[in-house]
Amino acid sequence: MRASAFLYPWDVTGDPAAPDLLAGLGLHGTTLAAAYHSTRALTPRHPTRRIVTAPHSAAYYPPDPARWHGRALRPYAQHWLDGADPFGEAATALAGAGLEVHSWVVLAHNSRLGHENPHRTVRNAYGEHYPWAPCIAQDEVVEYCADLAAEAAVRPGASGTELESCGWYGLAHLHAHDKIGGVPLGPAGQFLMSLCFCPACRTGYGPDAEALRTAVRAALEPLWRGAPEPDPPGEWERIERLLGADLAATARTHRLAAARRLQAAAIAAVRAAAPPGFRILLHADPLPHRSGPNPGVEADRLLDLADGLVLPHHLLPLAAPHRRPGTVLAANLPVVAALGGGPPRGVPDADELRLYHAGLASDADLAAVRELLDPR
């Protein structure tokens, strides 16, 4: 089975041994970050560094000044790695070891732009902004994401792209020193706290916008006091029980329409910029109401537009019935034991594997990957 591993440019730049080490695992390719959010990452094998701190979302290639001139929403260049094009340097080195490169592009998730432009972010039912979550119902956000997708995806050396956060982001976020877990919210509570009530979304909800906001706040009150969510086993049925079927449908209809528009715009922008045969995959969750880095999608519809989906491995069976000839369902498989992954294994419904994350993995984790991909 074809398998690729996620990488950051700093896992490769400055380490001449990295490409051959990765190729020796039996990988066919890599998914290499071209535009990525803030992070702090370990580099356990690098000859000159151990920790990389990326303080804000950034492009790991030189953004085109003409494309972004005068725009409030724009990618920032990185300044913590040497060189103007760490992505290009890493892609060249990986290709030299025989590895295919897909660009890894994070779209609707950017805390720096959210802090600078709070009116462009998700605003919850209490009027509070989520700076990490640009609101994809807003025209300026869609334009930014589509242009970033085209520019960051179609880099020299890349034969395809994988678009992360091409949909709704919400409450859930791996924030520094996070303290929001004191009152556990289940899937329905997460959905309610992820609904946006910015002016664009209120317009999208139509005449029911204020009734929906009031219902969201009323439905959350028992959860803040520790009451359990309603007991239907299905997540959407729980949401309907909390909001009522009509208001739940109002929220769902608007959010699906906004996600469709963003996804169509991003895919079209990449297609227009890419050479023939360039593959476009989206990181996704097959439950359309969910939000996050793997946003909920309508898999049946999206596989008419994209070349495939990258899904959390345990959710891949939910998308399998929507498979199209010539498309790919790739399983995102955690392989770092210390981060809750591994030992890696095959996923029966998967066409391909995406292994998260070769740069963060220990030598023992990589040995387990090698055994999976080349069991000899």
C-alpha positions in Angstrom: 0.0 0.0 0.0 1.2 3.5 -0.8 2.2 5.4 2.3 3.4 8.9 2.9 4.6 10.6 6.1 3.9 14.1 7.3 7.0 16.3 7.7 7.9 19.9 8.5 10.6 21.6 6.4 12.9 21.8 9.5 12.9 18.0 9.7 14.9 18.0 6.4 16.7 21.3 6.0 20.2 21.1 7.5 20.1 17.3 7.9 21.6 15.6 4.8 20.8 12.2 6.2 17.0 12.8 6.6 15.8 12.0 3.0 17.6 8.7 2.7 16.4 7.7 6.2 12.8 8.4 5.2 13.1 6.6 1.9 14.6 3.6 3.7 11.4 3.3 5.7 9.5 2.1 2.6 7.6 5.3 2.1 6.4 6.4 -1.3 6.2 10.0 -0.4 5.9 12.8 2.1 3.3 15.4 3.0 5.5 18.5 3.6 4.2 21.7 5.3 4.1 24.7 3.0 1.8 26.9 5.0 1.3 25.9 8.6 0.0 27.1 11.9 2.0 28.0 15.0 3.6 25.1 16.8 6.5 24.0 19.0 8.1 20.8 17.7 10.8 18.4 18.6 13.5 17.3 16.1 15.0 14.2 17.8 17.5 13.3 15.1 18.5 16.6 13.6 22.3 17.3 13.8 22.0 20.9 14.9 18.7 21.5 16.6 16.2 19.8 19.0 13.3 22.3 19.4 11.7 24.5 16.7 9.3 27.2 17.9 7.1 28.6 15.2 5.3 31.6 17.0 2.7 32.2 14.3 1.2 30.7 11.2 3.5 31.2 8.2 4.4 30.3 4.7 7.6 28.2 4.3 8.1 29.6 0.8 8.3 33.2 -0.5 4.8 34.6 -0.8 4.1 36.6 -3.9 4.1 40.3 -2.9 1.9 41.2 -5.9 -0.8 38.7 -4.9 -1.0 39.9 -1.3 -0.3 43.7 -1.6 -2.7 45.7 0.5 -4.7 42.8 1.9 -5.4 42.4 5.6 -5.6 38.6 5.3 -2.3 37.4 3.9 0.3 34.8 4.7 3.3 35.9 6.8 6.8 34.7 6.0 8.6 32.6 8.6 11.8 33.9 10.2 12.9 31.0 12.4 14.6 28.9 9.7 17.5 29.9 7.5 16.7 30.6 3.9 13.8 32.2 2.0 12.4 28.9 0.8 12.7 26.0 3.3 9.8 24.2 1.6 11.6 24.2 -1.7 14.9 23.2 -0.2 13.3 20.3 1.7 11.2 19.2 -1.4 14.4 19.1 -3.6 16.2 17.0 -1.0 13.3 14.6 -0.7 12.8 14.2 -4.4 16.5 13.4 -4.7 15.9 10.4 -2.5 13.1 9.2 -4.7 10.2 10.5 -2.5 7.1 12.1 -4.0 6.2 15.4 -2.3 2.7 16.7 -1.6 2.4 20.2 -0.1 0.6 20.4 3.2 -1.5 23.6 3.4 -3.4 24.9 6.4 -6.3 27.2 5.4 -9.0 28.4 7.8 -6.9 28.3 10.9 -4.6 31.2 11.7 -4.4 32.8 15.1 -2.2 35.7 14.1 -4.6 36.9 11.4 -7.5 36.3 13.8 -5.9 38.5 16.5 -5.2 41.2 13.9 -8.7 40.9 12.3 -11.2 39.7 15.0 -14.1 40.8 12.9 -13.1 38.0 10.4 -13.3 35.2 13.0 -16.0 32.9 14.4 -18.0 34.7 17.0 -19.9 32.4 19.3 -23.4 32.8 20.8 -22.0 34.8 23.7 -20.3 37.3 21.3 -16.8 36.0 21.9 -14.3 35.7 19.1 -12.2 32.7 18.3 -9.0 34.2 16.9 -7.8 30.8 15.7 -10.9 30.3 13.5 -11.5 32.6 10.5 -15.2 32.5 9.6 -15.6 30.8 6.3 -19.0 32.4 5.7 -17.2 35.7 5.0 -16.2 36.6 1.5 -12.7 37.9 2.4 -11.9 34.7 4.2 -12.9 32.6 1.3 -10.8 34.7 -1.1 -7.8 34.4 1.3 -8.1 30.7 1.6 -8.5 30.1 -2.1 -5.5 32.3 -3.0 -3.4 30.7 -0.3 -4.4 27.3 -1.5 -3.3 28.0 -5.0 0.0 29.7 -4.0 1.1 27.3 -1.2 -0.1 24.1 -2.9 1.5 24.4 -6.3 5.1 24.7 -5.3 8.1 23.5 -7.4 8.7 19.9 -6.6 5.2 19.1 -5.4 3.0 16.6 -7.4 0.0 17.1 -5.2 -1.4 18.9 -2.2 -3.3 18.1 1.0 -5.5 20.9 2.3 -6.1 21.0 6.0 -8.8 23.1 7.7 -10.7 23.6 4.4 -14.0 24.0 6.3 -15.3 25.2 9.6 -13.1 25.6 12.7 -14.7 25.9 16.1 -14.1 25.7 19.8 -11.7 22.8 19.9 -8.1 24.0 19.6 -4.8 22.9 21.0 -4.3 26.2 22.8 -1.3 27.0 25.0 -2.0 26.4 28.7 -5.5 25.4 27.9 -8.0 25.5 30.7 -11.4 24.8 29.0 -11.8 21.2 30.0 -13.3 21.7 33.5 -16.8 21.3 32.2 -16.7 18.4 29.6 -18.6 19.2 26.4 -19.7 16.3 24.3 -20.1 16.4 20.5 -23.4 18.4 20.7 -21.9 20.9 23.2 -18.9 21.4 21.0 -21.2 22.0 18.0 -23.2 24.6 19.9 -20.0 26.4 21.0 -18.7 26.3 17.5 -21.7 28.0 15.8 -20.8 31.4 14.5 -23.0 34.5 14.9 -20.9 37.1 13.0 -22.9 39.4 10.7 -22.3 37.1 7.7 -23.6 34.0 9.6 -26.6 35.9 11.0 -27.5 36.8 7.4 -26.9 33.2 6.4 -29.3 31.9 9.1 -32.0 34.2 7.9 -34.9 35.3 10.0 -34.2 32.6 12.6 -30.8 34.0 13.5 -31.8 35.5 16.8 -34.0 32.6 17.8 -31.0 30.2 17.0 -28.6 32.3 19.2 -31.1 32.3 22.1 -31.7 28.5 21.7 -28.0 27.8 21.7 -27.4 29.7 24.9 -30.4 28.1 26.6 -29.3 24.6 25.5 -25.8 25.2 26.9 -26.9 26.3 30.3 -27.6 22.8 31.7 -24.3 21.6 30.2 -22.4 24.4 32.2 -24.0 23.0 35.3 -22.7 19.5 34.6 -25.9 18.0 33.1 -25.2 15.3 30.5 -26.0 15.7 26.9 -29.3 14.1 25.7 -29.1 10.4 25.3 -29.7 9.6 21.6 -26.6 7.8 20.3 -26.3 9.9 17.1 -24.5 13.2 17.4 -26.8 15.0 15.1 -29.9 13.6 17.0 -28.4 15.1 20.2 -28.1 18.5 18.6 -31.6 18.3 17.3 -32.8 17.4 20.8 -31.0 20.5 22.3 -32.0 23.0 19.6 -35.1 21.6 18.1 -35.2 20.1 14.6 -36.1 23.3 12.8 -33.3 25.5 14.3 -30.8 22.7 14.0 -31.7 22.5 10.3 -31.2 26.3 9.9 -27.7 26.0 11.4 -26.8 23.0 9.3 -28.1 24.5 6.0 -26.0 27.6 6.4 -22.9 25.9 7.5 -23.0 23.3 4.7 -23.5 26.0 2.2 -20.5 28.0 3.5 -18.3 24.9 3.5 -19.3 23.9 0.0 -18.4 27.4 -1.3 -15.0 27.4 0.4 -14.1 23.9 -0.7 -15.2 24.6 -4.3 -13.2 27.9 -4.4 -10.1 26.3 -3.0 -10.1 23.3 -5.3 -10.8 25.4 -8.3 -8.0 27.8 -7.5 -5.5 24.9 -7.1 -6.7 23.3 -10.4 -6.3 26.6 -12.2 -2.7 27.0 -11.0 -1.6 23.3 -11.2 -0.2 21.3 -14.0 -2.2 18.2 -15.3 -2.1 15.3 -13.0 -1.6 17.3 -9.8 -3.5 15.6 -7.0 -5.8 17.5 -4.6 -6.8 15.8 -1.3 -8.6 17.4 1.6 -8.2 16.5 5.3 -11.8 15.7 6.4 -14.2 14.2 8.8 -17.1 12.3 7.1 -19.6 13.7 9.7 -20.6 17.0 8.0 -21.5 18.9 11.2 -18.1 18.6 12.8 -15.4 21.3 12.8 -11.6 21.4 13.2 -8.5 20.7 11.3 -10.3 17.7 9.8 -13.6 19.6 9.1 -16.8 17.8 8.5 -17.5 17.3 4.8 -20.2 15.9 2.5 -17.9 13.1 1.2 -20.2 12.1 -1.6 -20.3 15.7 -3.0 -16.6 16.5 -2.3 -15.3 13.4 -4.1 -16.8 14.8 -7.3 -14.4 17.8 -7.0 -11.3 16.5 -5.3 -9.0 13.6 -6.0 -9.4 12.2 -2.5 -9.8 12.7 1.3 -7.4 12.2 4.1 -9.4 10.9 7.1 -8.8 9.9 10.7 -8.2 6.2 10.3 -11.1 5.2 12.6 -13.6 7.2 10.5 -12.5 6.0 7.1 -15.3 3.3 7.0 -17.9 6.0 7.1 -16.5 7.5 3.9 -15.9 4.2 2.1 -19.5 4.0 0.6 -18.8 7.3 -1.2 -15.6 6.2 -3.0 -15.4 7.1 -6.7 -13.2 5.4 -9.4 -9.9 7.3 -9.5 -10.3 8.9 -6.1 -8.3 8.1 -2.9 -9.4 7.5 0.6 -6.2 7.9 2.7 -6.1 6.9 6.4 -4.4 9.3 8.7 -2.6 7.0 11.1 -0.8 8.3 14.2 2.6 6.5 14.6 4.2 8.4 17.5 3.7 6.2 20.6 4.4 9.0 23.0 1.6 11.1 21.4 -0.9 8.3 21.7 -0.2 6.6 18.3 1.3 3.3 17.2 2.2 0.6 16.7 1.2 1.3 13.1 -1.0 -1.1 11.3 -2.8 -1.4 8.0 -6.3 0.0 7.6 -8.5 -2.3 5.6 -10.7 0.3 3.9 -7.8 2.6 3.0 -6.3 3.1 -0.5 -3.3 4.8 1.0 -1.8 5.7 4.4 -0.7 9.0 5.8 1.6 8.5 8.8 1.6 11.2 11.5 4.4 12.3 12.0 7.9 11.1 10.8 9.7 14.2 12.1 8.3 13.8 15.6 8.8 10.1 15.8 11.4 8.3 17.9 13.8 5.8 16.3 11.6 3.0 17.8 8.5 4.5 16.1 10.3 4.7 12.8 11.4 1.1 13.2 7.8 0.1 13.6 6.9 2.0 10.4 9.6 0.2 8.5 8.3 -3.1 9.7 4.8 -2.2 8.6 5.8 -1.0 5.1 8.6 -3.5 4.5 8.0 -6.5 6.7 10.9 -8.5 5.3 
